[in-house]
């Protein structure tokens, strides 16, 4: 699909996974959600690069959920 070095594509996947993992080690719902959004966005890129509709759609959904939850939460942090 894309003419990109497979090692570069794998870096996207590993980076996204590490960001999501790191976010769960953090305190504060807002921080967790922001880091998860970044990880999900990178996973979307990864999903597109590997041609995986399931990875792409899941992470689009997760990103939207995090954005909605953050917008409803306001400035309150758990």
N, C-alpha and C positions, 0 to 999 in steps of 0.2 A: 504494500500500500504506500508506505513512505520509504524513501531511500535514506534511512538514518542508520548509523552504526548500532547494532543490537546492544552493545555495551552502554551506549548513551540512553537507550530506551530503558534498559534495566536500572540505570541510575535513577531515572524518574520514579520507577516503581519502588525501589528500595527507599528513596528519599521520602516519598509519600508515606510509606509504611512506618518509617522512623518518626516522622512528625506526628502521626496519629498515636503511635505508642507513647511518645514523649508527652503528648497532651494529657494522657491519662495519669501521668505522674505529677501533674501540676495541681495546684489548689485554686479554687475559684471557677465557677461555672463559665463566666465570660471568657477567661483565658483559655479554658479547655475548648470552648466552642470556636474561638478565633483561630487557634492552632489547628483544630479539626477542619475548619473551612479551608485553610491553606493546604493541608494534606489532601483534602477531597479535590481541590482544584488541580493539584498535581496528579492525583489519580485519574481525573478526567482526561488530562493530557496523555497520560500513560495508556488509558483505555482506548483513546482515539489512535494512538501510535501503534498499538498491537491489534487494532481492529476488533476490540471486544465491546460489543453493545452492552453486555451485562455489567461490566466494570464501569463503563461510562454512565449508564443510566442510574446505577446505584449511587454513584458519587454525585451526580447532578441532584438526585433526590436528597441525599444527606446534606449537601450544601444548602439547598433550599430550606430544609428543616432547621438547620442551625441559624440561618438568616432570620427566619420567622420567629424562632424562639428568642433570639437576641433582640429583635425589634419589639417584641411583646414584654420582654423583661425590663426594658428601660435601663436605668443606671444601677439597679439593685443587683448586688452580687451575693451569691450563695456561698 
